């Protein structure tokens, strides 16, 4: 019924327009006034054009559909970008673009990539995409990296600008601070300004008290090195060992009568068992 109603309305509209056109034609023909005839002719043309525009269906090819702005667009929702590492779409304000190339990554992925490279002491970091050799600039990452990571990167960049012959490092694994040589003089005993421990700058080991050449000939592991240091200390302080339990003891004052922690009594000078008539002994060689 609705379709029939529309057809009737259209038919009556067409009939009205055509009848009006015929009236105008008759009026133009009957009117002897040239100006009036010209004006009515223009009116006739306008009526014909209007009738054709109203009743002619629009071609589908010329139909332009204009969508109303979505609610999300009106609210200013950001565009979504694709991260080439995690393969997820993220808002464009969370996307990092490498300068001088067209690769995009989310802030989280590029931050982890940089942290891994810095952990491996790499100060020049390139785009993660395979075969891309564009560098990631330090200045472009200050808004996506934690302060500690930025400081680490800045430190590596500074160290890379110093010649290898002008720097050395603290050998302790829990420190590894960099030190600078302020002269061409050979440095052996050094104190780390960060952890305040002594080390040998030539051998890059904790301070060993013996000559570097002698130490390098030892080829000792950590346990043997500690034993070597203990023997050096025993010799320097003239310590003696208990003949019973072999524990090192040191005499600070008094006579040579020593009682070890194991209960054994001996002479500190010669190491013999202590007796009431002991005396006149000679110091033993360690």
C-alpha positions as CSV (number, residue, x, y, z in Angstrom):
1,X,0.0,0.0,0.0
2,X,2.8,2.3,0.8
3,X,4.4,1.7,-2.6
4,X,1.1,2.5,-4.4
5,X,0.7,5.7,-2.4
6,X,4.2,6.8,-3.5
7,X,3.4,6.0,-7.1
8,X,0.1,8.1,-6.9
9,X,1.9,11.0,-5.4
10,X,4.6,10.9,-8.1
11,X,2.0,10.6,-10.8
12,X,-0.1,13.6,-9.5
13,X,3.1,15.6,-9.2
14,X,4.1,14.9,-12.8
15,X,0.6,15.8,-14.0
16,X,0.7,19.1,-12.1
17,X,4.0,20.0,-13.6
18,X,3.0,19.2,-17.2
19,X,-0.3,21.1,-16.9
20,X,1.5,24.1,-15.7
21,X,3.9,23.9,-18.6
22,X,1.0,23.7,-21.1
23,X,-0.6,26.8,-19.5
24,X,2.6,28.8,-19.9
25,X,2.9,27.7,-23.5
26,X,-0.6,28.9,-24.3
27,X,0.1,32.2,-22.5
28,X,3.2,32.8,-24.5
29,X,1.4,32.2,-27.7
30,X,-1.6,34.5,-26.9
31,X,0.5,37.4,-25.5
32,X,1.5,40.0,-28.1
33,X,3.8,41.9,-25.7
34,X,7.4,41.0,-26.6
35,X,8.9,41.6,-23.2
36,X,6.2,39.7,-21.4
37,X,6.6,36.9,-23.9
38,X,10.4,36.8,-23.2
39,X,9.8,36.7,-19.5
40,X,7.2,34.0,-19.7
41,X,9.6,32.0,-22.0
42,X,12.3,32.0,-19.3
43,X,9.7,31.0,-16.8
44,X,8.7,28.1,-19.0
45,X,12.3,27.0,-19.3
46,X,12.7,27.0,-15.6
47,X,9.6,25.0,-15.1
48,X,10.7,22.4,-17.6
49,X,14.1,22.1,-16.0
50,X,12.6,21.9,-12.5
51,X,10.2,19.2,-13.6
52,X,13.0,17.1,-15.2
53,X,15.2,17.4,-12.0
54,X,12.4,16.4,-9.7
55,X,11.2,13.4,-11.7
56,X,14.5,12.1,-13.1
57,X,16.0,9.4,-10.8
58,X,19.6,9.9,-9.7
59,X,22.1,7.6,-11.4
60,X,23.7,5.2,-8.9
61,X,27.2,6.1,-10.2
62,X,26.7,9.7,-9.1
63,X,25.4,8.9,-5.7
64,X,27.7,10.2,-3.0
65,X,27.2,8.8,0.5
66,X,28.5,11.1,3.3
67,X,28.6,9.4,6.6
68,X,28.1,11.3,9.7
69,X,31.1,11.5,12.0
70,X,31.2,8.6,14.4
71,X,31.0,9.2,18.1
72,X,34.6,8.0,18.6
73,X,35.8,10.4,16.0
74,X,34.0,13.3,17.6
75,X,35.6,12.4,20.9
76,X,39.0,12.7,19.3
77,X,40.0,9.0,19.4
78,X,43.5,8.5,18.0
79,X,44.4,6.4,15.0
80,X,45.6,2.8,15.3
81,X,49.1,1.9,14.1
82,X,50.8,-1.5,13.6
83,X,53.9,-2.5,15.6
84,X,56.3,-4.6,13.5
85,X,57.7,-6.4,16.6
86,X,54.6,-7.6,18.6
87,X,52.3,-7.5,15.5
88,X,49.6,-5.6,17.4
89,X,47.8,-2.4,16.7
90,X,48.4,0.4,19.1
91,X,47.2,4.1,19.3
92,X,49.5,6.4,17.3
93,X,50.5,8.2,20.5
94,X,52.1,5.0,21.7
95,X,54.0,4.3,18.5
96,X,57.7,5.1,17.9
97,X,59.0,5.9,14.4
98,X,62.6,5.4,13.6
99,X,64.1,8.4,12.0
100,X,65.1,8.2,8.3
101,X,63.2,5.0,7.7
102,X,59.5,4.0,7.6
103,X,59.4,1.4,10.4
104,X,57.0,1.7,13.3
105,X,57.1,0.0,16.7
106,X,55.1,0.4,19.9
107,X,56.9,2.2,22.7
108,X,57.1,-0.9,24.9
109,X,58.8,-3.1,22.2
110,X,61.3,-0.5,21.1
111,X,62.2,0.2,24.8
112,X,62.9,-3.5,25.4
113,X,65.0,-3.7,22.2
114,X,67.1,-0.8,23.4
115,X,67.5,-2.2,26.9
116,X,68.8,-5.6,25.6
117,X,71.4,-3.8,23.4
118,X,72.6,-1.7,26.3
119,X,72.8,-4.7,28.5
120,X,75.3,-6.2,26.0
121,X,77.2,-2.9,26.1
122,X,76.2,-1.8,22.6
123,X,76.0,2.0,22.4
124,X,75.1,2.2,18.7
125,X,71.6,0.8,18.3
126,X,70.0,0.3,14.9
127,X,66.4,-0.3,13.7
128,X,65.2,-3.8,14.7
129,X,64.0,-4.6,11.2
130,X,66.2,-7.0,9.3
131,X,68.7,-5.4,6.9
132,X,67.7,-1.9,8.1
133,X,70.8,0.0,9.1
134,X,69.2,3.3,10.3
135,X,70.3,4.3,13.8
136,X,68.0,5.0,16.7
137,X,68.9,8.4,18.1
138,X,69.4,8.9,21.8
139,X,67.5,12.2,21.8
140,X,64.4,10.7,20.3
141,X,64.0,8.1,23.1
142,X,64.0,10.4,26.2
143,X,60.2,10.1,26.5
144,X,59.9,6.3,26.3
145,X,62.9,5.0,28.3
146,X,63.3,5.0,32.1
147,X,65.8,7.3,33.6
148,X,68.2,4.5,34.6
149,X,68.2,3.2,31.0
150,X,68.9,6.6,29.6
151,X,71.8,7.1,32.1
152,X,73.3,3.7,31.1
153,X,73.1,4.7,27.4
154,X,74.6,8.1,28.0
155,X,77.4,6.4,30.0
156,X,78.2,4.0,27.1
157,X,78.2,6.9,24.6
158,X,80.7,8.8,26.8
159,X,82.9,5.8,27.2
160,X,82.9,5.1,23.5
161,X,84.4,8.6,22.9
162,X,87.5,7.8,25.0
163,X,90.4,5.9,23.6
164,X,90.9,2.4,24.9
165,X,94.4,3.2,26.0
166,X,93.2,6.0,28.2
167,X,90.7,3.9,30.3
168,X,90.6,0.9,32.6
169,X,87.9,-0.8,34.7
170,X,87.5,-2.0,38.2
171,X,87.8,-5.8,38.1
172,X,85.2,-6.5,40.7
173,X,82.0,-7.9,39.0
174,X,79.6,-6.0,41.3
175,X,81.3,-2.7,40.4
176,X,83.1,-2.5,36.9
177,X,83.4,1.3,37.2
178,X,85.5,3.0,34.5
179,X,88.7,4.9,35.5
180,X,90.7,7.3,33.3
181,X,94.5,7.4,33.1
182,X,95.7,10.9,33.7
183,X,99.3,10.2,32.6
184,X,101.4,7.7,30.6
185,X,102.8,6.3,33.9
186,X,102.3,2.6,34.4
187,X,99.6,2.0,37.1
188,X,99.7,-1.1,39.3
189,X,98.0,-0.5,42.6
190,X,94.8,1.4,42.2
191,X,91.8,2.1,44.3
192,X,88.3,2.2,42.7
193,X,86.6,5.5,43.4
194,X,83.2,3.8,43.3
195,X,83.6,0.7,45.6
196,X,86.9,1.8,47.3
197,X,88.6,-1.6,46.8
198,X,92.2,-2.1,45.8
199,X,93.1,-3.8,42.6
200,X,96.0,-4.3,40.2
201,X,95.4,-2.2,37.1
202,X,98.0,-4.2,35.1
203,X,96.5,-7.6,35.8
204,X,92.9,-6.5,36.2
205,X,92.5,-8.5,39.4
206,X,92.1,-7.7,43.1
207,X,95.4,-6.5,44.6
208,X,97.8,-9.4,44.8
209,X,100.8,-7.8,46.7
210,X,103.3,-9.9,44.6
211,X,104.9,-8.8,41.4
212,X,102.7,-8.8,38.2
213,X,105.1,-11.1,36.3
214,X,105.2,-13.6,39.2
215,X,101.4,-13.5,39.5
216,X,100.8,-14.1,35.8
217,X,103.1,-17.1,35.9
218,X,101.0,-18.7,38.7
219,X,98.0,-19.7,36.6
220,X,96.0,-20.2,39.7
221,X,92.3,-20.4,40.3
222,X,90.4,-18.3,42.8
223,X,90.9,-20.9,45.7
224,X,94.6,-21.3,45.0
225,X,95.0,-17.5,44.8
226,X,93.5,-17.1,48.3
227,X,95.9,-19.7,49.6
228,X,98.7,-17.8,48.0
229,X,97.6,-14.6,49.7
230,X,97.4,-16.4,53.0
231,X,100.9,-17.7,52.7
232,X,102.1,-14.2,51.9
233,X,100.4,-12.8,55.0
234,X,101.8,-15.6,57.2
235,X,105.3,-14.8,55.9
236,X,105.0,-11.0,56.4
237,X,103.7,-11.4,60.0
238,X,105.8,-14.4,61.0
239,X,102.8,-16.5,62.1
240,X,103.3,-20.0,63.3
241,X,101.1,-23.1,63.0
242,X,99.9,-25.3,65.8
243,X,101.8,-28.7,65.5
244,X,98.5,-30.5,66.5
245,X,95.7,-28.9,64.4
246,X,97.8,-26.9,61.9
247,X,95.8,-23.8,62.7
248,X,97.8,-20.5,62.3
249,X,98.3,-18.5,65.5
250,X,99.9,-15.1,66.1
251,X,101.8,-14.1,69.3
252,X,101.1,-10.5,70.1
253,X,103.0,-10.3,73.5
254,X,104.5,-12.3,76.3
255,X,106.7,-15.4,76.3
256,X,106.7,-18.2,73.7
257,X,104.3,-20.4,75.6
258,X,101.2,-20.8,73.3
259,X,98.0,-22.6,74.0
260,X,96.1,-23.3,70.8
261,X,92.3,-23.2,70.5
262,X,92.5,-27.0,70.3
263,X,94.1,-27.1,73.7
264,X,97.6,-28.1,72.6
265,X,100.5,-26.3,74.2
266,X,103.6,-25.6,72.3
267,X,106.6,-23.3,71.9
268,X,105.9,-20.4,69.5
269,X,109.6,-20.1,68.6
270,X,110.4,-23.7,67.7
271,X,107.0,-25.4,67.5
272,X,108.0,-28.2,70.0
273,X,105.6,-29.4,72.7
274,X,105.7,-27.1,75.7
275,X,107.3,-28.5,78.9
276,X,108.1,-26.8,82.2
277,X,111.9,-26.9,81.6
278,X,111.6,-25.8,77.9
279,X,114.0,-23.0,77.0
280,X,116.9,-21.9,74.9
281,X,115.3,-23.0,71.6
282,X,115.9,-21.4,68.2
283,X,113.1,-19.8,66.1
284,X,111.9,-22.2,63.3
285,X,111.8,-21.3,59.7
286,X,108.3,-21.0,58.2
